[in-house]
Amino acid sequence: MLSCARTARLTLRQTWLQQLRFLNLQEYQSKELLDKYGCTVQRFFVTKNPDETKQKISNFTYGEYVVKAQILAGGRGKGRFIDGKSDLSGVVLTTEKNKVIESASGMLGKRLVTKQTAKEGVLVENVMVAESVDISRETYLAILMDRESNGPVIVASPAGGMDIEEVAEKQPDLIYKELIDINTGVTNKQCLKIATNLKFTGDLAKKAAEQVKALYNLFINVDATQVEINPFAETSDNRVFCVDAKLNFDDNAAFRQKEIFAMDTHAEADPREVEAEKHHLNYIGLTGNIACLVNGAGLAMATMDMIKLKGGEPANFLDVGGSVTEDGVYQAFGIITSDPQVKAILVNIFGGIVNCATVANGLITATKRIQLKVPLVVRLEGTNVEAAKKILESSGLPIITAKNLEEAAEKAVHAIS
């Protein structure tokens, strides 16, 4: 059982770090940023309803179009709609304008299931229609922050349009890396070297180098942690296109990139996670029935491990952080009790920066205001813990206390058995 808990913990840690660190944009939003910084993308538009589709497609004269459902999950081309047409996937290629309108209408308002979504799928609220490009060759290009060199690195491969991890494993000689001095930026010589490694020749090499330069300027100016273009394509009419893009951003730069972070509509996010973010809490919903309220990511994971070891299932990951206030504790309680699966709550606080008395007062306030109807198990240790214990004892509330984490987990599991 402990092994299973560790596996779940590792998976959760990856999910938590990803959610905490990165803002993800829809494909059309990424294309808008690419276009703004001089990167070559197809002409496209976004639509929310059939009338808008009909009006916007009338301004296009190109002969072939790609209609793509806009959700954050990958695998749209092989996805299926739960309540839509059985023969319609999340990506449609067509030459007919009427077909564009029909396909977009068949996607909007429907739930799309792919290999990266939950079984209930994701509601499609936006559809992107783009001019198709006649790709003659696909390459791969990414700009990342590299810990080893303490700066940006450009990763490129002439084997694009496929899983880059598979290329790195089976054909490592096709992966090229170019370290960039963040103080001077990428040079024209480096851009041309990258284009040559990607096997662009003649005028196309110059065009590809210009695109590399534009992508690097985008990377720096928007505080990105990753700009990935796959495919970075050569077309039959001798142009270079950024056909598909994935952009990640540094959350620490949100104060500087307000316009970009305002693009996040939280449309696909758990409402509880959105609410937690407003109050500077880190929350991830799980499938168990014992809610956790803990300070510190490591302690939160240890708490979930112990719950599983004692035969229970954690209902969430919730880290209140080191600067939690009484109101923060109340807000945290509101979030975890909004989950109908929760049958007990385990609070595990180790007070270093956190004052245990502050947490105790917050717990009492939350219990009374929410009119808590499930068992509450509390383990406190650290700063001002004796005062905190007295506050809990004198409250007159049916709070179950524990001396250590193991005892707390045992009591929480027993409380619902």
Buried (B, 14 or more C-beta within 10 A) or exposed (E): EEEEBEEBBEEBBEEBEEBEEBBBBBBBBBBBBBBEBEBBBBEBBBBBEBEBBBEBBEEBEEEEBBBBBBBBBBBBEEBBBEEBBEEBBBBBEBEEBEBBBBBBBBBBBBBBBBEEBEEEBBBBBBBBBBBBBEBEBBBBBBBBBBEEEEEBBBBBBBBBBEEBEEBBEEEEEBBBEBBBEEEEEBEEEBBBBBBBBBEBEEEBBBBBBBBBBBBBBBBBEBBBBBBBBBBBBBBEEEBBBBBBBBBBBBBEBBEEBEEBBEBBEEBBBBEBBEBBBEBEBBBBBBEBBBBBBBBBBEBBBBBBBBBBBBEBBBBBBBBBBEEBBBEBBBBBBBBBBEBEBBBBBBBBBBBEEBBBBBBBBBBBBBBEEBEBEBBBBBBBBBBBBEBBBEBBEEBEEEBBBBEEBEBBBBBBBBBEE
